[in-house]
Amino acid sequence: MSFRHRYGFDLEWERMESLVKAMPDTVEHFQRTINTFLDMLAEADDREQNGGDPHGLQ
């Protein structure tokens, strides 16, 4: 069985240019957000491992 993907339209650089050029900023923001979330999970795990409330409410 073969798989073929074909766009039913042509990509227009003029319409895509600003989105493509903004991509590094978008990726950087995504990485910061994910890292903040992972840090928060690690802190909750540390609190739970030490017998505390994983939500930090105690």
Sequence and secondary structure as in RCSB ss.txt:
>XXXX:A:sequence
MSFRHRYGFDLEWERMESLVKAMPDTVEHFQRTINTFLDMLAEADDREQNGGDPHGLQ
>XXXX:A:secstr
       SS   HHHHHHHHHTHHHHHHHHHHHHHHHHHHHHHHHHHHHTTS TTS  
